[in-house]
């Protein structure tokens, strides 16, 4: 997936998708921009996980772990702090991103 600079039409950066990773194509890529515009949730190339990017720079912020079932839908909370992930298995996971960042920091990992 390519992000374009709207003003110039030039390529700003790219995001990895299943097709770019050589994975079998299972349908459209799921993506969802947070309400505050600071995070872009994008289905991982395997379609089993979710990766969070800074939409202004294209840098990956963090990757949420893969789980059973293909990611079907993504939805942000109004405050951009929680991300709901719906899967083909029927599971829905709600990620508290502040808590994810806290745990990563405790482990000495930079989100």
Rosetta constraint file for C-alpha pairs under 8 A:
AtomPair CA 1 CA 14 HARMONIC 5.61 0.50
AtomPair CA 1 CA 15 HARMONIC 5.17 0.50
AtomPair CA 1 CA 16 HARMONIC 6.35 0.50
AtomPair CA 1 CA 17 HARMONIC 6.33 0.50
AtomPair CA 1 CA 20 HARMONIC 7.96 0.50
AtomPair CA 2 CA 11 HARMONIC 6.76 0.50
AtomPair CA 2 CA 12 HARMONIC 7.63 0.50
AtomPair CA 2 CA 13 HARMONIC 6.13 0.50
AtomPair CA 2 CA 14 HARMONIC 4.35 0.50
AtomPair CA 2 CA 15 HARMONIC 6.25 0.50
AtomPair CA 3 CA 11 HARMONIC 6.04 0.50
AtomPair CA 3 CA 12 HARMONIC 5.56 0.50
AtomPair CA 3 CA 13 HARMONIC 5.47 0.50
AtomPair CA 3 CA 14 HARMONIC 5.81 0.50
AtomPair CA 3 CA 15 HARMONIC 7.66 0.50
AtomPair CA 4 CA 9 HARMONIC 5.81 0.50
AtomPair CA 4 CA 10 HARMONIC 5.56 0.50
AtomPair CA 4 CA 11 HARMONIC 4.51 0.50
AtomPair CA 4 CA 12 HARMONIC 5.15 0.50
AtomPair CA 4 CA 13 HARMONIC 7.26 0.50
AtomPair CA 5 CA 9 HARMONIC 5.22 0.50
AtomPair CA 5 CA 10 HARMONIC 5.46 0.50
AtomPair CA 5 CA 11 HARMONIC 6.21 0.50
AtomPair CA 5 CA 12 HARMONIC 5.66 0.50
AtomPair CA 6 CA 10 HARMONIC 7.71 0.50
AtomPair CA 13 CA 57 HARMONIC 7.50 0.50
AtomPair CA 13 CA 58 HARMONIC 5.90 0.50
AtomPair CA 14 CA 58 HARMONIC 6.84 0.50
AtomPair CA 15 CA 58 HARMONIC 6.92 0.50
AtomPair CA 16 CA 20 HARMONIC 6.02 0.50
AtomPair CA 16 CA 21 HARMONIC 6.84 0.50
AtomPair CA 16 CA 44 HARMONIC 7.46 0.50
AtomPair CA 16 CA 45 HARMONIC 6.53 0.50
AtomPair CA 17 CA 21 HARMONIC 6.23 0.50
AtomPair CA 17 CA 29 HARMONIC 7.03 0.50
AtomPair CA 17 CA 43 HARMONIC 7.44 0.50
AtomPair CA 17 CA 44 HARMONIC 6.54 0.50
AtomPair CA 17 CA 45 HARMONIC 4.74 0.50
AtomPair CA 18 CA 22 HARMONIC 6.27 0.50
AtomPair CA 18 CA 23 HARMONIC 4.93 0.50
AtomPair CA 18 CA 24 HARMONIC 6.82 0.50
AtomPair CA 18 CA 25 HARMONIC 6.39 0.50
AtomPair CA 18 CA 29 HARMONIC 7.86 0.50
AtomPair CA 18 CA 44 HARMONIC 7.15 0.50
AtomPair CA 18 CA 45 HARMONIC 3.86 0.50
AtomPair CA 18 CA 46 HARMONIC 6.13 0.50
AtomPair CA 18 CA 47 HARMONIC 7.12 0.50
AtomPair CA 19 CA 23 HARMONIC 5.65 0.50
AtomPair CA 19 CA 24 HARMONIC 6.95 0.50
AtomPair CA 19 CA 25 HARMONIC 6.28 0.50
AtomPair CA 19 CA 45 HARMONIC 7.48 0.50
AtomPair CA 20 CA 45 HARMONIC 7.85 0.50
AtomPair CA 21 CA 45 HARMONIC 6.17 0.50
AtomPair CA 23 CA 45 HARMONIC 6.86 0.50
AtomPair CA 23 CA 46 HARMONIC 6.83 0.50
AtomPair CA 29 CA 42 HARMONIC 7.29 0.50
AtomPair CA 29 CA 43 HARMONIC 6.15 0.50
AtomPair CA 30 CA 42 HARMONIC 5.81 0.50
AtomPair CA 30 CA 43 HARMONIC 5.37 0.50
AtomPair CA 30 CA 71 HARMONIC 7.55 0.50
AtomPair CA 30 CA 72 HARMONIC 7.02 0.50
AtomPair CA 30 CA 73 HARMONIC 6.57 0.50
AtomPair CA 30 CA 74 HARMONIC 6.98 0.50
AtomPair CA 31 CA 40 HARMONIC 6.87 0.50
AtomPair CA 31 CA 41 HARMONIC 5.36 0.50
AtomPair CA 31 CA 42 HARMONIC 4.35 0.50
AtomPair CA 31 CA 43 HARMONIC 6.43 0.50
AtomPair CA 31 CA 74 HARMONIC 6.83 0.50
AtomPair CA 32 CA 40 HARMONIC 5.77 0.50
AtomPair CA 32 CA 41 HARMONIC 5.20 0.50
AtomPair CA 32 CA 42 HARMONIC 6.70 0.50
AtomPair CA 32 CA 74 HARMONIC 6.18 0.50
AtomPair CA 32 CA 75 HARMONIC 6.65 0.50
AtomPair CA 32 CA 76 HARMONIC 7.59 0.50
AtomPair CA 33 CA 37 HARMONIC 6.08 0.50
AtomPair CA 33 CA 38 HARMONIC 7.75 0.50
AtomPair CA 33 CA 39 HARMONIC 6.01 0.50
AtomPair CA 33 CA 40 HARMONIC 4.48 0.50
AtomPair CA 33 CA 41 HARMONIC 6.32 0.50
AtomPair CA 33 CA 76 HARMONIC 7.87 0.50
AtomPair CA 34 CA 38 HARMONIC 6.37 0.50
AtomPair CA 34 CA 39 HARMONIC 5.36 0.50
AtomPair CA 34 CA 40 HARMONIC 6.18 0.50
AtomPair CA 34 CA 41 HARMONIC 7.66 0.50
AtomPair CA 34 CA 76 HARMONIC 5.82 0.50
AtomPair CA 34 CA 80 HARMONIC 5.41 0.50
AtomPair CA 35 CA 76 HARMONIC 7.15 0.50
AtomPair CA 35 CA 77 HARMONIC 7.85 0.50
AtomPair CA 35 CA 78 HARMONIC 6.17 0.50
AtomPair CA 35 CA 79 HARMONIC 7.05 0.50
AtomPair CA 35 CA 80 HARMONIC 5.85 0.50
AtomPair CA 36 CA 79 HARMONIC 7.42 0.50
AtomPair CA 36 CA 80 HARMONIC 6.30 0.50
AtomPair CA 37 CA 55 HARMONIC 7.51 0.50
AtomPair CA 38 CA 54 HARMONIC 6.00 0.50
AtomPair CA 38 CA 55 HARMONIC 6.59 0.50
AtomPair CA 38 CA 56 HARMONIC 7.79 0.50
AtomPair CA 39 CA 52 HARMONIC 6.24 0.50
AtomPair CA 39 CA 53 HARMONIC 5.60 0.50
AtomPair CA 39 CA 54 HARMONIC 5.09 0.50
AtomPair CA 39 CA 55 HARMONIC 6.09 0.50
AtomPair CA 40 CA 52 HARMONIC 5.51 0.50
AtomPair CA 40 CA 53 HARMONIC 5.05 0.50
AtomPair CA 40 CA 54 HARMONIC 6.22 0.50
AtomPair CA 40 CA 55 HARMONIC 5.77 0.50
AtomPair CA 41 CA 50 HARMONIC 6.50 0.50
AtomPair CA 41 CA 51 HARMONIC 5.80 0.50
AtomPair CA 41 CA 52 HARMONIC 4.61 0.50
AtomPair CA 41 CA 53 HARMONIC 6.52 0.50
AtomPair CA 41 CA 74 HARMONIC 7.45 0.50
AtomPair CA 42 CA 50 HARMONIC 5.65 0.50
AtomPair CA 42 CA 51 HARMONIC 5.33 0.50
AtomPair CA 42 CA 52 HARMONIC 6.30 0.50
AtomPair CA 42 CA 53 HARMONIC 7.70 0.50
AtomPair CA 43 CA 47 HARMONIC 5.45 0.50
AtomPair CA 43 CA 48 HARMONIC 7.35 0.50
AtomPair CA 43 CA 49 HARMONIC 6.06 0.50
AtomPair CA 43 CA 50 HARMONIC 4.59 0.50
AtomPair CA 43 CA 51 HARMONIC 6.22 0.50
AtomPair CA 43 CA 71 HARMONIC 6.80 0.50
AtomPair CA 44 CA 48 HARMONIC 6.58 0.50
AtomPair CA 44 CA 49 HARMONIC 5.08 0.50
AtomPair CA 44 CA 50 HARMONIC 5.01 0.50
AtomPair CA 44 CA 51 HARMONIC 5.73 0.50
AtomPair CA 45 CA 49 HARMONIC 8.00 0.50
AtomPair CA 47 CA 70 HARMONIC 5.44 0.50
AtomPair CA 47 CA 71 HARMONIC 5.87 0.50
AtomPair CA 48 CA 66 HARMONIC 4.82 0.50
AtomPair CA 48 CA 67 HARMONIC 5.74 0.50
AtomPair CA 48 CA 68 HARMONIC 6.74 0.50
AtomPair CA 48 CA 69 HARMONIC 6.25 0.50
AtomPair CA 48 CA 70 HARMONIC 4.94 0.50
AtomPair CA 48 CA 71 HARMONIC 5.79 0.50
AtomPair CA 49 CA 63 HARMONIC 7.43 0.50
AtomPair CA 49 CA 64 HARMONIC 5.94 0.50
AtomPair CA 49 CA 65 HARMONIC 5.49 0.50
AtomPair CA 49 CA 66 HARMONIC 4.00 0.50
AtomPair CA 49 CA 67 HARMONIC 6.49 0.50
AtomPair CA 49 CA 71 HARMONIC 7.03 0.50
AtomPair CA 50 CA 63 HARMONIC 5.95 0.50
AtomPair CA 50 CA 64 HARMONIC 5.23 0.50
AtomPair CA 50 CA 65 HARMONIC 7.15 0.50
AtomPair CA 50 CA 66 HARMONIC 7.36 0.50
AtomPair CA 50 CA 71 HARMONIC 7.92 0.50
AtomPair CA 51 CA 60 HARMONIC 7.05 0.50
AtomPair CA 51 CA 61 HARMONIC 7.67 0.50
AtomPair CA 51 CA 62 HARMONIC 6.00 0.50
AtomPair CA 51 CA 63 HARMONIC 4.27 0.50
AtomPair CA 51 CA 64 HARMONIC 6.03 0.50
AtomPair CA 52 CA 60 HARMONIC 5.84 0.50
AtomPair CA 52 CA 61 HARMONIC 5.37 0.50
AtomPair CA 52 CA 62 HARMONIC 5.34 0.50
AtomPair CA 52 CA 63 HARMONIC 6.09 0.50
AtomPair CA 52 CA 64 HARMONIC 7.91 0.50
AtomPair CA 53 CA 58 HARMONIC 5.96 0.50
AtomPair CA 53 CA 59 HARMONIC 5.53 0.50
AtomPair CA 53 CA 60 HARMONIC 4.22 0.50
AtomPair CA 53 CA 61 HARMONIC 5.08 0.50
AtomPair CA 53 CA 62 HARMONIC 7.22 0.50
AtomPair CA 54 CA 58 HARMONIC 5.35 0.50
AtomPair CA 54 CA 59 HARMONIC 5.47 0.50
AtomPair CA 54 CA 60 HARMONIC 6.36 0.50
AtomPair CA 54 CA 61 HARMONIC 6.44 0.50
AtomPair CA 55 CA 59 HARMONIC 7.67 0.50
AtomPair CA 61 CA 111 HARMONIC 5.86 0.50
AtomPair CA 62 CA 111 HARMONIC 5.48 0.50
AtomPair CA 68 CA 87 HARMONIC 7.85 0.50
AtomPair CA 68 CA 89 HARMONIC 6.80 0.50
AtomPair CA 69 CA 87 HARMONIC 5.21 0.50
AtomPair CA 69 CA 88 HARMONIC 4.87 0.50
AtomPair CA 69 CA 89 HARMONIC 4.77 0.50
AtomPair CA 69 CA 90 HARMONIC 7.90 0.50
AtomPair CA 69 CA 91 HARMONIC 7.93 0.50
AtomPair CA 70 CA 87 HARMONIC 5.33 0.50
AtomPair CA 70 CA 88 HARMONIC 5.23 0.50
AtomPair CA 70 CA 89 HARMONIC 7.39 0.50
AtomPair CA 71 CA 85 HARMONIC 6.73 0.50
AtomPair CA 71 CA 86 HARMONIC 5.93 0.50
AtomPair CA 71 CA 87 HARMONIC 4.49 0.50
AtomPair CA 71 CA 88 HARMONIC 6.47 0.50
AtomPair CA 72 CA 85 HARMONIC 7.56 0.50
AtomPair CA 72 CA 86 HARMONIC 5.51 0.50
AtomPair CA 72 CA 87 HARMONIC 5.10 0.50
AtomPair CA 72 CA 88 HARMONIC 6.18 0.50
AtomPair CA 73 CA 85 HARMONIC 5.96 0.50
AtomPair CA 73 CA 86 HARMONIC 5.03 0.50
AtomPair CA 73 CA 87 HARMONIC 7.06 0.50
AtomPair CA 74 CA 83 HARMONIC 6.96 0.50
AtomPair CA 74 CA 84 HARMONIC 5.69 0.50
AtomPair CA 74 CA 85 HARMONIC 4.91 0.50
AtomPair CA 74 CA 86 HARMONIC 6.46 0.50
AtomPair CA 75 CA 83 HARMONIC 5.76 0.50
AtomPair CA 75 CA 84 HARMONIC 5.12 0.50
AtomPair CA 75 CA 85 HARMONIC 6.82 0.50
AtomPair CA 76 CA 80 HARMONIC 5.79 0.50
AtomPair CA 76 CA 81 HARMONIC 7.52 0.50
AtomPair CA 76 CA 82 HARMONIC 5.90 0.50
AtomPair CA 76 CA 83 HARMONIC 4.63 0.50
AtomPair CA 76 CA 84 HARMONIC 6.26 0.50
AtomPair CA 77 CA 81 HARMONIC 6.42 0.50
AtomPair CA 77 CA 82 HARMONIC 5.29 0.50
AtomPair CA 77 CA 83 HARMONIC 6.34 0.50
AtomPair CA 77 CA 84 HARMONIC 7.84 0.50
AtomPair CA 81 CA 96 HARMONIC 6.15 0.50
AtomPair CA 81 CA 97 HARMONIC 5.53 0.50
AtomPair CA 81 CA 98 HARMONIC 6.52 0.50
AtomPair CA 82 CA 94 HARMONIC 6.46 0.50
AtomPair CA 82 CA 95 HARMONIC 5.34 0.50
AtomPair CA 82 CA 96 HARMONIC 4.60 0.50
AtomPair CA 82 CA 97 HARMONIC 5.74 0.50
AtomPair CA 83 CA 94 HARMONIC 5.51 0.50
AtomPair CA 83 CA 95 HARMONIC 5.12 0.50
AtomPair CA 83 CA 96 HARMONIC 6.84 0.50
AtomPair CA 83 CA 97 HARMONIC 7.46 0.50
AtomPair CA 84 CA 92 HARMONIC 6.69 0.50
AtomPair CA 84 CA 93 HARMONIC 5.61 0.50
AtomPair CA 84 CA 94 HARMONIC 4.28 0.50
AtomPair CA 84 CA 95 HARMONIC 6.33 0.50
AtomPair CA 85 CA 92 HARMONIC 5.47 0.50
AtomPair CA 85 CA 93 HARMONIC 5.17 0.50
AtomPair CA 85 CA 94 HARMONIC 6.31 0.50
AtomPair CA 85 CA 95 HARMONIC 7.95 0.50
AtomPair CA 86 CA 90 HARMONIC 7.01 0.50
AtomPair CA 86 CA 91 HARMONIC 6.01 0.50
AtomPair CA 86 CA 92 HARMONIC 4.43 0.50
AtomPair CA 86 CA 93 HARMONIC 6.64 0.50
AtomPair CA 87 CA 91 HARMONIC 5.42 0.50
AtomPair CA 87 CA 92 HARMONIC 6.31 0.50
AtomPair CA 95 CA 100 HARMONIC 7.63 0.50
AtomPair CA 96 CA 100 HARMONIC 6.38 0.50
AtomPair CA 97 CA 101 HARMONIC 6.10 0.50
AtomPair CA 98 CA 102 HARMONIC 6.18 0.50
AtomPair CA 99 CA 103 HARMONIC 6.19 0.50
AtomPair CA 100 CA 104 HARMONIC 6.20 0.50
AtomPair CA 101 CA 105 HARMONIC 6.10 0.50
AtomPair CA 101 CA 110 HARMONIC 7.96 0.50
AtomPair CA 101 CA 111 HARMONIC 5.99 0.50
AtomPair CA 102 CA 106 HARMONIC 6.26 0.50
AtomPair CA 103 CA 107 HARMONIC 6.38 0.50
AtomPair CA 104 CA 108 HARMONIC 6.34 0.50
AtomPair CA 104 CA 109 HARMONIC 4.98 0.50
AtomPair CA 104 CA 110 HARMONIC 6.44 0.50
AtomPair CA 104 CA 111 HARMONIC 6.45 0.50
AtomPair CA 105 CA 109 HARMONIC 5.29 0.50
AtomPair CA 105 CA 110 HARMONIC 6.10 0.50
AtomPair CA 105 CA 111 HARMONIC 7.46 0.50
